[in-house]
Amino acid sequence: MARRRTGPTDVVRAIVHDRDGGACVRCGTGEDLTIHHRVNRGMGGAREAWINQAHNLLLVCTRCNGWFEDNPRESYAAGWKVRRPQIPSEVEVLYPDGSHYVLTADGVRSVMVGAGR
């Protein structure tokens, strides 16, 4: 029996890769990249449809992906991780260029202006 795929589709992966410029959103490297869920999928995979949409996903290197788990306070503060019940599209994300962005489910990245901070 084939394993049930619980991650994002290839189309969503491509959207995230393009949105994030083919580089890790924390350190900027283009090597050993993977898809990171800002809100954890939880046991058994995705229950909510939005869990595998672009606003909940970041392109990161495997080293930074591990760093997020080892440094939760900094990861939540930068928006690389998001706590339930927050919605990922409402939590800004710090990118390597020092800008904070809001991400949408359709793969758009918008700069936060003023009032957000």
Backbone as a chain_set.jsonl record, in Angstrom:
{"seq": "MARRRTGPTDVVRAIVHDRDGGACVRCGTGEDLTIHHRVNRGMGGAREAWINQAHNLLLVCTRCNGWFEDNPRESYAAGWKVRRPQIPSEVEVLYPDGSHYVLTADGVRSVMVGAGR", "coords": {"N": [[0.846, -1.184, 0.0], [0.543, 2.203, -0.821], [2.119, 5.035, 0.692], [0.319, 7.657, 2.268], [0.411, 10.9, 1.061], [1.264, 13.695, 2.872], [2.264, 16.206, 2.722], [2.925, 19.437, 1.095], [1.712, 20.058, -2.279], [3.414, 19.508, -5.444], [3.109, 21.775, -7.015], [2.576, 23.81, -5.125], [4.978, 23.687, -3.711], [6.733, 24.61, -5.71], [5.781, 27.225, -5.996], [6.439, 28.301, -3.47], [9.229, 28.022, -3.551], [9.866, 29.772, -5.667], [8.812, 32.213, -4.638], [10.46, 32.609, -2.418], [12.873, 32.996, -3.603], [14.595, 30.882, -4.173], [16.265, 30.418, -2.011], [17.327, 30.009, 1.41], [15.193, 31.318, 3.896], [16.176, 32.254, 6.274], [19.088, 32.243, 6.441], [19.946, 32.627, 3.85], [21.296, 30.861, 2.138], [21.604, 28.714, -0.761], [21.651, 26.022, -0.692], [20.998, 22.549, 0.17], [18.144, 22.671, 0.58], [14.807, 22.719, 1.952], [11.277, 22.315, 2.577], [9.629, 24.132, 5.049], [7.242, 24.005, 7.622], [5.477, 26.587, 9.069], [3.431, 26.676, 11.052], [3.262, 23.833, 12.871], [2.582, 20.617, 11.45], [1.59, 18.597, 13.042], [0.724, 15.488, 14.702], [0.19, 12.711, 12.587], [-0.161, 14.104, 10.238], [-1.641, 16.512, 7.97], [-4.548, 18.094, 8.981], [-5.988, 20.438, 8.655], [-6.848, 22.303, 5.776], [-5.313, 24.539, 5.054], [-2.78, 24.108, 6.028], [-0.794, 23.192, 4.306], [-0.522, 25.251, 2.518], [0.918, 28.092, 0.799], [1.329, 30.335, 2.55], [1.883, 29.22, 4.982], [4.276, 28.026, 4.65], [7.826, 27.897, 4.28], [10.884, 28.3, 2.49], [13.731, 26.736, 3.449], [17.082, 26.005, 4.587], [18.426, 22.813, 5.572], [19.963, 23.022, 7.843], [19.133, 25.456, 9.103], [16.476, 24.75, 9.496], [16.677, 22.856, 11.539], [17.745, 24.586, 13.44], [15.568, 26.224, 14.009], [14.001, 24.555, 15.609], [15.67, 24.21, 17.807], [15.844, 26.766, 18.787], [13.343, 28.096, 19.735], [12.157, 30.51, 20.795], [13.366, 32.701, 19.416], [12.682, 31.916, 16.845], [9.86, 32.03, 16.788], [9.576, 34.768, 17.304], [10.603, 35.897, 14.971], [8.813, 35.032, 13.119], [9.247, 32.714, 11.749], [8.338, 30.44, 12.816], [5.017, 29.687, 13.861], [2.582, 29.998, 16.336], [-0.266, 28.033, 17.155], [-3.378, 29.489, 18.108], [-2.865, 31.232, 16.029], [-2.966, 32.603, 12.704], [-1.065, 31.897, 9.895], [-0.93, 33.787, 7.741], [-1.304, 36.166, 9.005], [0.884, 36.718, 10.495], [3.904, 38.297, 10.412], [6.991, 37.717, 8.596], [10.481, 37.539, 9.012], [12.959, 38.18, 6.64], [16.152, 37.411, 5.025], [17.081, 39.867, 4.016], [16.443, 41.702, 5.894], [13.924, 42.721, 5.841], [10.446, 42.632, 6.763], [7.817, 40.512, 5.953], [4.452, 39.802, 4.894], [2.808, 36.836, 4.186], [0.843, 35.244, 1.648], [-1.757, 32.817, 0.936], [-1.73, 32.253, -1.756], [0.841, 32.611, -2.562], [2.001, 35.141, -2.588], [4.204, 37.707, -1.478], [4.265, 40.317, 0.695], [5.492, 43.497, 1.692], [5.606, 44.567, 5.043], [4.075, 47.466, 6.25], [4.674, 50.133, 8.331], [2.312, 50.249, 10.67], [2.222, 47.569, 11.512], [4.274, 46.965, 13.285]], "CA": [[0.0, 0.0, 0.0], [1.316, 3.439, -0.929], [1.985, 5.986, 1.802], [-0.471, 8.843, 2.002], [1.255, 12.1, 1.049], [0.654, 14.698, 3.747], [2.936, 17.487, 2.525], [2.409, 20.292, 0.023], [1.795, 19.553, -3.646], [4.566, 19.991, -6.204], [2.791, 23.138, -7.46], [2.787, 24.702, -3.972], [6.435, 23.703, -3.47], [7.328, 25.491, -6.729], [5.378, 28.596, -5.64], [7.254, 28.7, -2.308], [10.609, 28.136, -4.03], [9.949, 31.026, -6.435], [8.563, 33.346, -3.741], [11.612, 32.796, -1.534], [14.061, 33.241, -4.403], [15.492, 29.728, -4.22], [17.249, 30.544, -0.929], [16.833, 29.901, 2.787], [14.666, 32.596, 4.383], [16.908, 32.708, 7.462], [20.514, 32.522, 6.224], [20.171, 33.017, 2.462], [21.991, 29.867, 1.32], [20.808, 28.03, -1.764], [22.021, 24.6, -0.637], [20.293, 21.658, 1.109], [16.877, 23.332, 0.881], [13.626, 21.926, 2.251], [10.089, 23.106, 2.901], [9.392, 24.206, 6.493], [5.899, 24.427, 8.035], [5.518, 27.58, 10.151], [2.605, 26.01, 12.057], [3.547, 22.406, 12.735], [1.493, 19.797, 10.937], [1.049, 17.775, 14.116], [0.772, 14.043, 14.53], [-0.713, 12.163, 11.59], [-0.252, 14.905, 9.027], [-2.45, 17.727, 7.878], [-6.003, 18.054, 9.135], [-6.492, 21.688, 8.094], [-6.457, 22.476, 4.371], [-4.335, 25.623, 4.909], [-1.476, 23.738, 6.598], [0.164, 23.009, 3.207], [-0.595, 26.384, 1.596], [2.168, 28.86, 0.766], [1.517, 31.247, 3.686], [2.376, 28.459, 6.117], [5.486, 27.327, 4.234], [9.024, 28.668, 3.977], [12.025, 27.567, 1.944], [14.84, 26.861, 4.405], [18.096, 24.952, 4.502], [18.23, 21.825, 6.632], [20.634, 23.522, 9.052], [18.238, 26.422, 9.757], [15.285, 24.024, 9.915], [17.024, 22.336, 12.861], [17.945, 25.738, 14.328], [14.241, 26.673, 14.451], [13.562, 23.685, 16.704], [16.552, 24.436, 18.954], [15.734, 28.172, 19.213], [11.942, 28.447, 19.484], [11.813, 31.907, 21.112], [13.791, 33.529, 18.293], [11.947, 31.475, 15.661], [8.518, 32.613, 16.859], [9.696, 36.229, 17.211], [10.882, 36.264, 13.58], [7.743, 34.532, 12.27], [9.634, 31.471, 11.066], [7.391, 29.497, 13.395], [3.782, 30.356, 14.272], [1.827, 29.215, 17.33], [-1.724, 27.969, 17.06], [-4.328, 29.516, 17.002], [-2.565, 32.281, 15.054], [-3.052, 32.244, 11.294], [0.222, 32.296, 9.31], [-1.022, 34.973, 6.885], [-1.394, 37.351, 9.871], [2.143, 36.836, 11.235], [4.969, 38.679, 9.484], [8.182, 36.869, 8.566], [11.746, 38.21, 8.754], [13.764, 37.589, 5.562], [17.575, 37.757, 5.179], [17.363, 41.265, 3.665], [16.052, 42.53, 7.032], [12.534, 43.143, 5.68], [9.383, 41.778, 7.27], [6.798, 40.297, 4.928], [3.259, 39.007, 5.149], [2.685, 35.851, 3.116], [-0.528, 34.853, 1.354], [-1.938, 31.425, 0.539], [-1.464, 32.095, -3.192], [2.279, 32.742, -2.824], [2.449, 36.524, -2.653], [4.963, 38.196, -0.332], [4.074, 41.768, 0.75], [6.241, 44.171, 2.751], [4.82, 45.182, 6.109], [4.258, 48.906, 6.293], [4.352, 50.893, 9.538], [1.498, 49.879, 11.818], [2.411, 46.18, 11.92], [5.261, 46.814, 14.356]], "C": [[0.889, 1.245, 0.0], [1.072, 4.326, 0.284], [1.156, 7.176, 1.369], [0.447, 10.061, 2.081], [0.57, 13.197, 1.845], [1.28, 16.079, 3.587], [2.315, 18.296, 1.4], [2.563, 19.634, -1.352], [3.043, 20.107, -4.326], [4.34, 21.428, -6.679], [3.052, 24.13, -6.328], [4.271, 24.789, -3.642], [7.132, 24.654, -4.448], [7.002, 26.952, -6.433], [6.249, 29.125, -4.508], [8.703, 28.91, -2.728], [10.797, 29.452, -4.793], [9.794, 32.239, -5.531], [9.787, 33.655, -2.899], [12.933, 32.882, -2.283], [15.057, 32.094, -4.43], [16.556, 29.743, -3.136], [16.572, 30.432, 0.431], [16.383, 31.268, 3.287], [15.365, 33.087, 5.646], [18.341, 33.12, 7.115], [20.855, 32.892, 4.784], [20.906, 32.004, 1.592], [21.037, 29.247, 0.301], [21.042, 26.526, -1.756], [21.224, 23.848, 0.428], [18.949, 22.24, 1.545], [15.742, 22.336, 1.092], [12.461, 22.872, 2.52], [9.836, 22.993, 4.401], [7.964, 24.685, 6.737], [6.026, 25.387, 9.211], [4.664, 27.114, 11.326], [2.832, 24.524, 11.836], [2.322, 21.64, 12.257], [0.845, 18.968, 12.03], [1.109, 16.305, 13.769], [-0.227, 13.602, 13.461], [-0.886, 13.002, 10.349], [-1.258, 16.024, 9.12], [-3.937, 17.443, 8.029], [-6.619, 19.294, 8.479], [-5.972, 21.861, 6.673], [-5.336, 23.5, 4.217], [-2.926, 25.219, 5.35], [-0.398, 23.583, 5.528], [0.042, 24.099, 2.149], [0.631, 27.274, 1.807], [2.376, 29.782, 1.964], [2.028, 30.538, 4.935], [3.709, 27.777, 5.821], [6.619, 28.303, 3.944], [10.057, 27.746, 3.354], [13.198, 27.811, 2.887], [15.871, 25.769, 4.141], [17.896, 24.001, 5.69], [18.884, 22.274, 7.943], [19.728, 24.492, 9.818], [16.953, 25.753, 10.229], [15.508, 23.423, 11.308], [17.192, 23.454, 13.874], [16.609, 26.232, 14.867], [13.761, 25.857, 15.645], [14.385, 23.922, 17.962], [16.417, 25.833, 19.545], [14.308, 28.684, 19.005], [11.602, 29.914, 19.756], [12.151, 32.822, 19.946], [13.002, 33.195, 17.023], [10.531, 32.03, 15.637], [8.577, 34.126, 16.7], [9.902, 36.692, 15.769], [9.794, 35.78, 12.613], [8.085, 33.283, 11.48], [8.803, 30.31, 11.576], [6.191, 30.311, 13.868], [3.037, 29.428, 15.221], [0.347, 29.194, 16.973], [-2.276, 28.788, 18.214], [-4.057, 30.642, 15.989], [-2.641, 31.726, 13.638], [-1.787, 32.756, 10.618], [0.167, 33.563, 8.447], [-1.111, 36.266, 7.695], [-0.112, 37.586, 10.673], [3.266, 37.138, 10.243], [6.211, 37.818, 9.676], [9.404, 37.731, 8.255], [12.508, 37.446, 7.677], [15.202, 38.075, 5.694], [17.913, 39.205, 4.823], [16.953, 42.237, 4.772], [14.622, 43.029, 6.941], [11.595, 42.123, 6.312], [8.292, 41.711, 6.22], [5.605, 39.557, 5.51], [3.104, 38.109, 3.934], [1.217, 35.5, 2.911], [-0.569, 33.409, 0.874], [-1.613, 31.201, -0.933], [-0.01, 32.398, -3.56], [2.796, 34.153, -2.97], [3.149, 36.898, -1.348], [4.874, 39.724, -0.355], [4.847, 42.353, 1.916], [5.275, 44.75, 3.759], [5.11, 46.666, 6.14], [3.78, 49.424, 7.635], [3.622, 50.186, 10.664], [1.702, 48.456, 12.323], [3.377, 46.005, 13.068], [5.134, 47.883, 15.347]], "O": [[1.871, 1.316, 0.74], [-0.03, 4.367, 0.832], [1.275, 7.65, 0.239], [1.177, 10.229, 3.058], [-0.557, 13.587, 1.542], [0.862, 17.026, 4.254], [1.305, 17.897, 0.819], [3.421, 18.775, -1.557], [3.653, 21.06, -3.841], [5.286, 22.213, -6.736], [3.676, 25.169, -6.542], [4.767, 25.87, -3.323], [8.018, 25.412, -4.055], [7.856, 27.822, -6.6], [6.741, 30.252, -4.567], [9.337, 29.876, -2.303], [11.782, 30.159, -4.581], [10.562, 33.195, -5.642], [10.121, 34.82, -2.686], [13.999, 32.846, -1.668], [16.242, 32.31, -4.685], [17.625, 29.157, -3.303], [15.386, 30.729, 0.573], [17.095, 32.259, 3.128], [15.162, 34.232, 6.05], [18.764, 34.225, 7.457], [21.938, 33.416, 4.522], [21.122, 32.266, 0.408], [19.82, 29.258, 0.484], [20.674, 25.832, -2.704], [20.827, 24.417, 1.445], [18.65, 22.295, 2.738], [15.717, 21.259, 0.495], [12.647, 24.079, 2.67], [9.83, 21.894, 4.956], [7.524, 25.66, 6.129], [6.615, 25.042, 10.235], [5.115, 27.15, 12.471], [2.616, 24.015, 10.736], [1.186, 21.964, 12.605], [-0.346, 18.667, 11.946], [1.503, 15.93, 12.665], [-1.364, 14.073, 13.44], [-1.684, 12.65, 9.48], [-1.671, 16.428, 10.206], [-4.506, 16.644, 7.287], [-7.656, 19.199, 7.822], [-4.802, 21.598, 6.396], [-4.488, 23.348, 3.338], [-1.969, 25.939, 5.062], [0.78, 23.814, 5.8], [0.456, 23.901, 1.007], [1.289, 27.218, 2.845], [3.521, 29.993, 2.363], [2.549, 31.182, 5.846], [4.217, 27.028, 6.655], [6.395, 29.397, 3.427], [10.099, 26.553, 3.654], [13.608, 28.952, 3.099], [15.561, 24.738, 3.544], [17.269, 24.362, 6.686], [18.404, 21.938, 9.026], [19.572, 24.371, 11.033], [16.395, 26.145, 11.254], [14.618, 23.48, 12.157], [16.826, 23.297, 15.039], [16.51, 26.615, 16.033], [13.183, 26.404, 16.584], [13.854, 23.844, 19.07], [16.829, 26.066, 20.681], [14.08, 29.59, 18.204], [10.824, 30.504, 19.006], [11.321, 33.63, 19.53], [12.693, 34.08, 16.225], [10.048, 32.453, 14.587], [7.722, 34.71, 16.034], [9.427, 37.762, 15.388], [9.847, 36.085, 11.422], [7.303, 32.841, 10.638], [8.587, 29.325, 10.871], [6.329, 31.479, 14.232], [2.879, 28.236, 14.955], [-0.22, 30.201, 16.548], [-1.65, 28.776, 19.274], [-4.928, 30.966, 15.182], [-2.412, 30.539, 13.405], [-1.46, 33.936, 10.75], [1.127, 34.333, 8.428], [-1.005, 37.354, 7.127], [-0.029, 38.543, 11.444], [3.546, 36.34, 9.349], [6.454, 37.27, 10.751], [9.37, 38.557, 7.343], [12.687, 36.232, 7.771], [15.456, 39.051, 6.401], [18.931, 39.723, 5.281], [17.094, 43.45, 4.618], [14.142, 43.692, 7.86], [11.894, 40.932, 6.389], [7.89, 42.732, 5.664], [5.721, 38.798, 6.472], [3.247, 38.555, 2.796], [0.439, 35.459, 3.865], [0.445, 32.848, 0.461], [-1.258, 30.09, -1.326], [0.333, 32.437, -4.742], [3.921, 34.352, -3.429], [2.75, 36.47, -0.265], [5.343, 40.36, -1.298], [4.862, 41.781, 3.006], [4.259, 45.344, 3.398], [6.267, 47.078, 6.064], [2.638, 49.193, 8.035], [4.258, 49.584, 11.529], [1.375, 48.171, 13.476], [3.316, 44.995, 13.769], [5.887, 47.914, 16.321]]}, "num_chains": 1, "name": "protein.A"}
